Amino acid sequence: MSAPLPSLPVTFRPTRTRVVLYSVGLAQLAALTAIALALPKLSGGERLSFVLTGLLVLAVLLLLARPKVVARQEGVTVVNLTTKRELAWAQVVRVNLRAGDPWVHLDLADGTSLPAMGIQPGIARDQAIRDARALRDLTEKHGAVDHTAG
């Protein structure tokens, strides 16, 4: 028996991974800022470089926390690190999450494959499998014909 379909719109994202990335980013920024303020022999420019380095690392970690997949009545939006792609349901032919894959891949009607980094089994494998199945089931309901996941 399969789980009921989630109601639309629904957002799939690696929540635990995001919590870790945000926490580490803020902790390192706080640590570098504290070091910059605590070392008495640093010049203003050196203190600033500590803080700017912390901000740069935080920005990279926030970028890594960006991926998500949003399923709406009209279709699917895939947000990866630096790209965002809107797809109609009919464009998604298959939802794939095979053993060892770092994230879901969407096989598209034009013969290409699109990584969907918003569903990744890293530190939440069971949740990623549930999310991949839910996206597959939504794709089957709203779009094309042949779909597999999991």
C-alpha positions as a Markdown table, in Angstrom:
| # | Residue | x | y | z |
|---|---|---|---|---|
| 1 | Met | 0.0 | 0.0 | 0.0 |
| 2 | Ser | 1.5 | 3.3 | -1.0 |
| 3 | Ala | 1.4 | 6.5 | 1.0 |
| 4 | Pro | -1.3 | 9.1 | 0.1 |
| 5 | Leu | -0.2 | 11.8 | -2.3 |
| 6 | Pro | 0.9 | 15.0 | -0.7 |
| 7 | Ser | -1.4 | 18.0 | -1.5 |
| 8 | Leu | 0.0 | 20.6 | -3.9 |
| 9 | Pro | 2.0 | 22.7 | -3.6 |
| 10 | Val | 4.6 | 20.7 | -1.8 |
| 11 | Thr | 8.3 | 21.4 | -1.3 |
| 12 | Phe | 10.9 | 18.7 | -1.1 |
| 13 | Arg | 14.3 | 19.7 | 0.5 |
| 14 | Pro | 17.0 | 18.1 | 2.5 |
| 15 | Thr | 16.0 | 19.5 | 5.9 |
| 16 | Arg | 18.6 | 17.9 | 8.1 |
| 17 | Thr | 21.4 | 18.8 | 5.7 |
| 18 | Arg | 20.1 | 22.4 | 5.7 |
| 19 | Val | 20.1 | 22.5 | 9.5 |
| 20 | Val | 23.7 | 21.3 | 9.6 |
| 21 | Leu | 24.9 | 23.7 | 6.9 |
| 22 | Tyr | 23.2 | 26.7 | 8.6 |
| 23 | Ser | 24.5 | 25.7 | 12.0 |
| 24 | Val | 28.1 | 25.2 | 10.8 |
| 25 | Gly | 28.0 | 28.4 | 8.8 |
| 26 | Leu | 26.7 | 30.5 | 11.7 |
| 27 | Ala | 29.1 | 28.9 | 14.2 |
| 28 | Gln | 32.2 | 29.5 | 12.1 |
| 29 | Leu | 31.1 | 33.1 | 11.5 |
| 30 | Ala | 30.7 | 33.6 | 15.2 |
| 31 | Ala | 34.1 | 31.9 | 15.9 |
| 32 | Leu | 36.0 | 33.9 | 13.3 |
| 33 | Thr | 34.4 | 37.2 | 14.5 |
| 34 | Ala | 35.2 | 36.3 | 18.1 |
| 35 | Ile | 38.8 | 35.6 | 17.1 |
| 36 | Ala | 39.0 | 38.9 | 15.2 |
| 37 | Leu | 37.8 | 40.8 | 18.2 |
| 38 | Ala | 39.8 | 38.8 | 20.8 |
| 39 | Leu | 43.3 | 39.1 | 19.3 |
| 40 | Pro | 44.6 | 42.5 | 20.4 |
| 41 | Lys | 47.5 | 42.8 | 18.0 |
| 42 | Leu | 45.3 | 42.6 | 14.8 |
| 43 | Ser | 44.9 | 45.7 | 12.7 |
| 44 | Gly | 41.5 | 46.9 | 11.6 |
| 45 | Gly | 42.1 | 45.4 | 8.1 |
| 46 | Glu | 43.1 | 42.0 | 9.6 |
| 47 | Arg | 40.0 | 42.0 | 11.8 |
| 48 | Leu | 37.9 | 42.8 | 8.8 |
| 49 | Ser | 39.5 | 40.0 | 6.8 |
| 50 | Phe | 38.6 | 37.5 | 9.5 |
| 51 | Val | 34.9 | 38.6 | 9.4 |
| 52 | Leu | 34.8 | 38.7 | 5.6 |
| 53 | Thr | 36.2 | 35.2 | 5.5 |
| 54 | Gly | 33.5 | 34.0 | 7.8 |
| 55 | Leu | 30.9 | 35.7 | 5.7 |
| 56 | Leu | 32.3 | 34.1 | 2.5 |
| 57 | Val | 32.2 | 30.6 | 4.1 |
| 58 | Leu | 28.6 | 31.3 | 5.3 |
| 59 | Ala | 27.6 | 32.4 | 1.8 |
| 60 | Val | 29.0 | 29.1 | 0.3 |
| 61 | Leu | 27.2 | 27.0 | 2.9 |
| 62 | Leu | 23.9 | 28.9 | 2.3 |
| 63 | Leu | 24.4 | 28.2 | -1.5 |
| 64 | Leu | 24.8 | 24.5 | -0.7 |
| 65 | Ala | 21.6 | 24.7 | 1.4 |
| 66 | Arg | 19.6 | 26.2 | -1.6 |
| 67 | Pro | 18.4 | 23.0 | -3.5 |
| 68 | Lys | 14.7 | 22.1 | -3.4 |
| 69 | Val | 12.0 | 20.6 | -5.6 |
| 70 | Val | 8.6 | 22.3 | -5.6 |
| 71 | Ala | 5.7 | 20.4 | -7.1 |
| 72 | Arg | 2.7 | 22.6 | -8.0 |
| 73 | Gln | -0.5 | 22.0 | -10.0 |
| 74 | Glu | 1.2 | 23.4 | -13.1 |
| 75 | Gly | 4.4 | 21.4 | -12.8 |
| 76 | Val | 7.7 | 21.1 | -11.0 |
| 77 | Thr | 10.4 | 23.6 | -10.2 |
| 78 | Val | 13.9 | 22.3 | -9.6 |
| 79 | Val | 16.2 | 24.6 | -7.7 |
| 80 | Asn | 19.8 | 23.4 | -7.6 |
| 81 | Leu | 23.0 | 25.3 | -6.5 |
| 82 | Thr | 23.0 | 27.9 | -9.1 |
| 83 | Thr | 20.2 | 27.1 | -11.4 |
| 84 | Lys | 16.4 | 27.0 | -11.4 |
| 85 | Arg | 14.3 | 25.2 | -13.9 |
| 86 | Glu | 10.5 | 25.1 | -14.4 |
| 87 | Leu | 9.1 | 22.0 | -15.9 |
| 88 | Ala | 5.5 | 21.0 | -16.9 |
| 89 | Trp | 4.4 | 17.7 | -15.6 |
| 90 | Ala | 4.5 | 16.2 | -19.1 |
| 91 | Gln | 8.2 | 17.0 | -19.4 |
| 92 | Val | 9.1 | 14.6 | -16.6 |
| 93 | Val | 9.2 | 11.1 | -17.9 |
| 94 | Arg | 10.8 | 9.3 | -14.9 |
| 95 | Val | 11.9 | 10.0 | -11.4 |
| 96 | Asn | 15.1 | 8.1 | -10.5 |
| 97 | Leu | 16.8 | 7.5 | -7.1 |
| 98 | Arg | 19.0 | 4.5 | -7.4 |
| 99 | Ala | 21.3 | 3.0 | -4.7 |
| 100 | Gly | 24.4 | 5.2 | -4.5 |
| 101 | Asp | 22.9 | 8.2 | -6.2 |
| 102 | Pro | 23.7 | 11.5 | -4.4 |
| 103 | Trp | 20.3 | 12.9 | -5.4 |
| 104 | Val | 17.2 | 12.3 | -7.6 |
| 105 | His | 17.5 | 12.5 | -11.3 |
| 106 | Leu | 14.6 | 13.4 | -13.5 |
| 107 | Asp | 14.5 | 11.9 | -17.0 |
| 108 | Leu | 12.9 | 14.4 | -19.3 |
| 109 | Ala | 10.8 | 14.0 | -22.4 |
| 110 | Asp | 13.6 | 15.6 | -24.5 |
| 111 | Gly | 15.9 | 12.7 | -23.7 |
| 112 | Thr | 18.0 | 14.6 | -21.1 |
| 113 | Ser | 18.4 | 14.1 | -17.4 |
| 114 | Leu | 18.1 | 16.8 | -14.8 |
| 115 | Pro | 19.6 | 16.4 | -11.3 |
| 116 | Ala | 17.1 | 17.4 | -8.6 |
| 117 | Met | 19.4 | 18.1 | -5.7 |
| 118 | Gly | 16.5 | 18.9 | -3.4 |
| 119 | Ile | 15.9 | 15.2 | -2.8 |
| 120 | Gln | 19.2 | 13.7 | -1.5 |
| 121 | Pro | 19.7 | 10.7 | 0.7 |
| 122 | Gly | 22.9 | 12.0 | 2.4 |
| 123 | Ile | 22.0 | 12.1 | 6.1 |
| 124 | Ala | 18.2 | 11.4 | 5.7 |
| 125 | Arg | 18.0 | 8.3 | 3.4 |
| 126 | Asp | 14.5 | 7.2 | 4.4 |
| 127 | Gln | 13.1 | 10.7 | 4.0 |
| 128 | Ala | 14.7 | 11.0 | 0.5 |
| 129 | Ile | 13.2 | 7.7 | -0.6 |
| 130 | Arg | 9.8 | 8.8 | 0.7 |
| 131 | Asp | 10.2 | 12.1 | -1.1 |
| 132 | Ala | 11.3 | 10.5 | -4.4 |
| 133 | Arg | 8.3 | 8.1 | -4.3 |
| 134 | Ala | 5.9 | 11.0 | -3.6 |
| 135 | Leu | 7.4 | 12.9 | -6.5 |
| 136 | Arg | 7.2 | 9.8 | -8.7 |
| 137 | Asp | 3.5 | 9.3 | -7.7 |
| 138 | Leu | 2.7 | 13.0 | -8.4 |
| 139 | Thr | 4.4 | 12.7 | -11.8 |
| 140 | Glu | 2.4 | 9.6 | -12.6 |
| 141 | Lys | -0.8 | 11.4 | -11.6 |
| 142 | His | -0.2 | 14.6 | -13.4 |
| 143 | Gly | 2.1 | 13.9 | -16.3 |
| 144 | Ala | 3.7 | 11.3 | -18.4 |
| 145 | Val | 3.5 | 7.5 | -18.6 |
| 146 | Asp | 6.6 | 5.4 | -17.4 |
| 147 | His | 8.0 | 6.3 | -14.0 |
| 148 | Thr | 10.2 | 4.5 | -11.4 |
| 149 | Ala | 11.9 | 5.5 | -8.1 |
| 150 | Gly | 13.5 | 4.0 | -5.2 |
